[in-house]
Amino acid sequence: MIQRIQSLYLLIVVILGGVLPFWLNLWSDADGNAMFAKDDVFISAAFFGSALLAIVAISLYKFRKKQFIANRFNIILNLFLLGFFVYRSLNLSGETSVSEKGIGMLIPVFSIVFLVLANKSIKKDEDLVKSVDRLR
């Protein structure tokens, strides 16, 4: 059900994980070459995995608890990706030549924010269903 707010949040995560890392550079090396997600297999697999988990979570709209768990796994995946970017950025700053960090390194942060918002909405829906069941 795309009209639920958590589905819209998850759709934003799909766009953030599946499209933007291949348009926005993640970092630039000392020679000025821009590095994108498609240049590294691990990074592109992690972004595609995040987008795929978000699509799976959207399709689990009837099973809110499973949707909640899928979002938690997606948050963990984005935290690993963010940790890799932090590690990479710390290594870039120690070079003798100047390297630049790209705006694409912030994509996991935005994904985590939208996943947390989706989980809050899923929890609110689950609480609403539980309260209605008590009245029967």
Phi, psi and omega per residue, in radians:
M1 nan 1.889 -3.050
I2 -1.364 -0.256 -3.089
Q3 -1.383 -0.184 3.076
R4 -1.337 2.554 -3.029
I5 -1.152 -0.592 3.138
Q6 -1.200 -0.499 3.070
S7 -1.186 -0.637 3.079
L8 -1.191 -0.689 3.069
Y9 -1.075 -0.741 -3.141
L10 -1.204 -0.573 3.067
L11 -1.140 -0.639 3.063
I12 -1.133 -0.663 3.097
V13 -1.146 -0.642 3.085
V14 -1.088 -0.759 3.127
I15 -1.165 -0.720 3.132
L16 -1.134 -0.688 -3.073
G17 -1.552 -0.479 -3.044
G18 -1.755 -0.344 -3.041
V19 -2.079 -0.918 -2.991
L20 -1.096 -0.633 -3.126
P21 -1.117 -0.309 -3.122
F22 -1.651 -0.129 3.059
W23 -1.829 -0.662 -3.104
L24 -1.663 2.385 -3.140
N25 -1.328 2.526 3.138
L26 -1.485 -0.746 3.050
W27 -2.805 2.908 3.061
S28 -2.067 2.386 3.137
D29 -1.426 -3.060 -3.060
A30 -1.135 -0.454 3.134
D31 -1.453 -0.108 -3.124
G32 1.595 0.124 3.105
N33 -1.372 2.199 3.141
A34 -1.347 2.331 3.120
M35 -1.807 2.195 3.114
F36 -1.916 3.021 3.141
A37 -1.146 -0.512 -3.118
K38 -1.233 -0.238 -3.139
D39 -1.406 -0.300 -3.141
D40 -2.206 2.234 -3.067
V41 -1.178 -0.719 -3.125
F42 -1.089 -0.783 -3.108
I43 -1.174 -0.776 3.137
S44 -1.155 -0.638 3.089
A45 -1.151 -0.673 3.122
A46 -1.164 -0.732 3.111
F47 -1.167 -0.738 3.097
F48 -1.156 -0.630 3.072
G49 -1.105 -0.690 3.100
S50 -1.127 -0.764 3.117
A51 -1.149 -0.688 3.135
L52 -1.158 -0.726 3.084
L53 -1.097 -0.639 3.102
A54 -1.177 -0.675 3.089
I55 -1.137 -0.717 3.089
V56 -1.094 -0.720 3.129
A57 -1.133 -0.624 3.083
I58 -1.131 -0.692 -3.112
S59 -1.291 -0.245 3.109
L60 -1.627 0.589 -3.043
Y61 -1.154 -0.391 3.118
K62 -1.416 -0.375 -3.111
F63 -1.980 1.540 -3.021
R64 -1.143 -0.637 -3.135
K65 -1.172 -0.714 3.095
K66 -1.177 -0.614 3.092
Q67 -1.129 -0.711 3.118
F68 -1.094 -0.751 3.140
I69 -1.174 -0.712 3.108
A70 -1.082 -0.668 3.099
N71 -1.180 -0.620 3.092
R72 -1.126 -0.747 3.077
F73 -1.075 -0.651 3.121
N74 -1.159 -0.669 3.086
I75 -1.107 -0.740 3.124
I76 -1.104 -0.740 3.107
L77 -1.081 -0.742 3.115
N78 -1.192 -0.554 3.065
L79 -1.170 -0.695 3.055
F80 -1.099 -0.728 3.123
L81 -1.129 -0.720 3.092
L82 -1.131 -0.701 3.078
G83 -1.088 -0.689 3.082
F84 -1.106 -0.718 3.137
F85 -1.177 -0.654 3.094
V86 -1.135 -0.762 3.091
Y87 -1.060 -0.768 -3.133
R88 -1.143 -0.702 -3.137
S89 -1.214 -0.557 3.070
L90 -1.218 -0.579 3.073
N91 -1.280 -0.562 3.122
L92 -1.184 -0.602 -3.064
S93 -1.294 -0.263 -3.127
G94 -1.576 0.057 -3.122
E95 -1.314 2.771 3.093
T96 -1.345 -0.601 3.049
S97 -1.511 2.793 -3.105
V98 -1.487 2.198 3.045
S99 -1.981 2.725 -3.126
E100 -2.055 2.429 3.024
K101 -1.509 2.442 -3.125
G102 -1.641 2.922 3.129
I103 -1.240 -0.344 -3.134
G104 -1.155 -0.298 3.103
M105 -1.205 -0.287 -3.138
L106 -1.550 -0.087 -3.108
I107 -1.031 -0.763 3.097
P108 -1.084 -0.556 3.116
V109 -1.129 -0.813 3.116
F110 -1.149 -0.627 3.107
S111 -1.115 -0.742 3.131
I112 -1.104 -0.717 3.131
V113 -1.068 -0.818 -3.131
F114 -1.210 -0.553 3.078
L115 -1.198 -0.666 3.086
V116 -1.153 -0.718 3.082
L117 -1.097 -0.678 3.102
A118 -1.137 -0.721 3.121
N119 -1.141 -0.634 3.075
K120 -1.112 -0.692 3.122
S121 -1.214 -0.656 3.086
I122 -1.126 -0.730 3.110
K123 -1.107 -0.684 3.117
K124 -1.140 -0.711 3.084
D125 -1.115 -0.725 -3.140
E126 -1.127 -0.728 3.087
D127 -1.116 -0.655 3.103
L128 -1.127 -0.737 3.125
V129 -1.152 -0.704 3.113
K130 -1.130 -0.653 -3.137
S131 -1.227 -0.593 3.102
V132 -1.228 -0.656 3.123
D133 -1.153 -0.502 3.106
R134 -1.198 -0.509 -3.087
L135 -1.347 -0.308 -3.116
R136 -1.272 nan nan
